[in-house]
């Protein structure tokens, strides 16, 4: 849909017409027809995402770090919400030497009914206003995006930043891949049957799929074979694939 020639440098795109067209595509739900996209704003968040996560992490059963963590953002990527309503970001956060936790987030413009237990907090966005930030494992929009990535080969979103009415491509800081061949056969997830934290993973139960989200990443373990559908990731300094999640059709 939108071709960027140079994969290394941000490319300024023709401004208002492209921006209007992109927003219309996002609203129409056809953003993934050619390429998944995430439209971002250069903005301030108060409190920041890391500040919110730092206060939330020590309460998690699977958290391996200190009570007052000093967090460092390692890498991140985005999924696309076809409806264009929910921001979906996966963050990898360092909580100590060789301790990296997997924190998927969803950003919403209003509270998600019935999901208060999964709310990390609210933040004031200098462009969009108040945002409700959730642990994405409790959000059905994330479950659908993750299942699509693992089982159907849906790509991570191309990140486009709106700056003064223009769009610039932001190079991703990590890459994802599925261990199974892309089929395009998207599971239809309309709600969550249950979400459970354990010592190492969070399990998301839906009607068509069960998802296991790895929380404390194992940096030196080889990913499973293609017989076990998994989503892996790499980032600068980590060339060996690391498992983020596993999916099983029911």
MOTA-V456168 format. One record per helix or strand of 3 or more residues. SS is the DSSP state (A for helix, B for strand). FROM is the first residue (numbers start at 1). LEN is the number of residues. If there is no record, write none. Layout:
ss = <SS:SS>
from = <FROM:FROM>
len = <LEN:LEN>
This chain:
ss = <A:B:A:B:B:B:A:B:B:A:A:B:B:B:B:B:B:B:B>
from = <16:37:49:72:87:99:116:119:129:136:140:158:166:174:194:201:209:230:238>
len = <13:5:9:8:10:10:3:7:7:3:13:6:5:5:4:5:6:6:12>
